[in-house]
Amino acid sequence: MSTKANKRQNIRYRIRKKISGTAQKPRLSVFRSNADIYVQLIDDTNGTTLASASSRDKDIKAQKGTKSELSKLVGGAIATKATALGLTTCVFDRGGYLYHGRIKSLAEGAREGGLQF
């Protein structure tokens, strides 16, 4: 049985075969739930999360706007945390989601914040 979740999982495996994050160039991993969006900078060589941000953070949750607008704010937040750690580049992992809508606006917000991928 191939459900929507199974198809997304297979896409995730296909993406993860190709990309991996290091301490200098971490993987920017995205998870999208129905209500919120979460993003992490992951160092796959050590298996650690370097920084994270989500639409549930207090400063972002206080903002009013559509889910896409909040996603852009989350992208900006992860970019500022990355620059505080001295990171300028990363590898974008869309997590099996289409590069469209909330995922696209998150990526644009991160790019505007100074991250390159």
C-alpha positions as CSV (number, residue, x, y, z in Angstrom):
1,M,0.0,0.0,0.0
2,S,1.5,3.3,-1.0
3,T,0.0,6.1,1.1
4,K,1.0,9.7,0.9
5,A,3.2,9.3,3.9
6,N,5.0,6.3,2.4
7,K,5.6,8.2,-0.9
8,R,7.1,11.1,1.0
9,Q,9.3,8.8,3.1
10,N,10.7,7.3,-0.2
11,I,11.4,10.7,-1.5
12,R,13.2,11.6,1.8
13,Y,15.4,8.5,1.5
14,R,16.2,9.4,-2.1
15,I,17.2,12.9,-1.1
16,R,19.2,11.7,1.9
17,K,21.2,9.3,-0.2
18,K,22.6,12.3,-2.1
19,I,23.1,15.0,0.6
20,S,24.8,15.0,3.9
21,G,25.8,17.8,6.3
22,T,29.2,18.5,7.9
23,A,30.2,20.9,10.7
24,Q,31.3,23.6,8.1
25,K,28.4,23.0,5.8
26,P,25.4,21.6,7.8
27,R,22.2,20.2,6.4
28,L,19.2,22.5,6.7
29,S,16.4,20.0,7.4
30,V,12.7,21.0,7.2
31,F,9.7,19.4,8.8
32,R,6.2,20.8,7.9
33,S,3.2,19.9,10.0
34,N,-0.3,21.1,9.2
35,A,-0.1,24.1,11.6
36,D,3.7,24.7,12.0
37,I,7.1,24.5,10.3
38,Y,10.3,23.4,12.0
39,V,13.9,23.7,10.7
40,Q,17.2,22.4,12.0
41,L,20.9,22.8,11.0
42,I,22.3,19.2,11.3
43,D,25.9,18.0,11.3
44,D,25.5,14.5,10.0
45,T,29.2,13.5,10.6
46,N,28.8,13.9,14.4
47,G,25.0,13.4,14.4
48,T,24.3,16.7,16.2
49,T,21.8,19.5,15.8
50,L,23.7,22.8,15.6
51,A,20.7,25.2,15.7
52,S,16.9,25.0,15.3
53,A,14.0,27.3,14.8
54,S,10.3,26.9,14.4
55,S,7.0,28.8,14.0
56,R,6.3,27.9,17.6
57,D,9.1,30.1,18.9
58,K,7.8,33.0,21.0
59,D,9.0,35.8,18.8
60,I,7.6,34.2,15.6
61,K,4.3,33.0,17.2
62,A,3.6,36.6,18.3
63,Q,3.6,37.7,14.7
64,K,0.3,37.6,12.7
65,G,0.2,36.4,9.2
66,T,-0.2,33.5,6.9
67,K,1.7,30.2,7.3
68,S,3.9,31.2,4.3
69,E,4.8,34.5,5.9
70,L,5.6,32.8,9.2
71,S,7.8,30.3,7.3
72,K,9.8,33.3,5.9
73,L,10.3,34.5,9.4
74,V,11.5,31.0,10.5
75,G,14.0,31.1,7.6
76,G,15.3,34.4,8.8
77,A,15.6,33.2,12.4
78,I,17.6,30.1,11.4
79,A,19.9,32.3,9.3
80,T,20.6,34.6,12.2
81,K,21.4,31.6,14.4
82,A,23.7,30.2,11.7
83,T,25.6,33.5,11.3
84,A,26.0,33.6,15.1
85,L,27.7,30.2,14.9
86,G,29.9,31.5,12.1
87,L,28.1,29.5,9.3
88,T,27.4,31.0,5.9
89,T,26.7,27.9,3.7
90,C,24.4,24.9,4.2
91,V,22.8,22.1,2.2
92,F,19.0,22.4,1.8
93,D,17.0,19.3,2.7
94,R,13.4,19.8,1.8
95,G,12.4,16.6,3.6
96,G,10.3,15.1,0.8
97,Y,8.1,18.2,0.4
98,L,7.7,20.0,-2.9
99,Y,9.8,23.2,-3.2
100,H,6.7,25.3,-3.2
101,G,4.6,27.4,-0.8
102,R,5.9,27.2,2.8
103,I,9.1,25.4,1.9
104,K,10.0,27.9,-0.8
105,S,9.2,30.9,1.5
106,L,11.4,29.4,4.3
107,A,14.3,29.0,1.8
108,E,13.8,32.6,0.6
109,G,13.8,33.9,4.2
110,A,17.0,32.0,5.0
111,R,18.7,33.3,1.8
112,E,17.7,36.9,2.7
113,G,19.1,36.3,6.2
114,G,22.5,35.5,4.7
115,L,22.6,31.7,4.3
116,Q,23.8,30.3,1.0
117,F,22.7,27.0,-0.5
